[in-house]
Amino acid sequence: MEIKTAKYDSSAISVDKCIQTDKPEFAFIGRSNVGKSSLINMLTGNQKLAMTSSTPGKTILINHFLINGEWYLVDLPGYGYAKRSKKQQEQLAKMIEDYILERQNMVNLFLLIDGNIPPQQIDMEFIEWLGENGVPFTIVFTKADKSRKGSFSKSVGVFLKSLEEQWEELPPYFQVSSAKRIGKEALLEHIETILQSLQDS
């Protein structure tokens, strides 16, 4: 797949305020500062499409970007940003949960995980919650360029082994680096495969 056009469409504070559309949506989520905006910009070839910041926790809305006029890329708020108030954390958690469970045309959730660190409880719990609710998702291990050769793959292997303790079959997963443009083609092919399966069904 080639992304020829990617444009900002709308933002919403809750799922019921999101745009009304029948186009399929691919949502991106992860802990704060996992590199979500950088990945979105890398995939679309537009370095200014999603807001990037050295300060984590900037995304607080559900942001829709129309891709090739055919499907939406949805940027969801990051979870687990400790500097938010408890009330803000609860509001964002509800926004995320409502979108994931209620948005009928969300066809896949891309869960971003920093591939350089040990498995985090908050990520494992989120994955468990996705499984319990039957949410179709794909794991994307980010920042493949940030560690010594071999240590990234080893760290990812530890994460997957931890998952295997709970899952009979692992979800699809990819390794990416926004800085080095690693994994772009594979991710876009994955999206194209899902879109094709929707057309065939």
Beta strands, then each sheet from edge to edge (+ up, - down):
strand 1: 6-12
strand 2: 25-30
strand 3: 62-67
strand 4: 71-75
strand 5: 106-114
strand 6: 137-142
strand 7: 173-175
sheet 1: 1+ 3- 4+ 2+ 5+ 6+ 7+
end
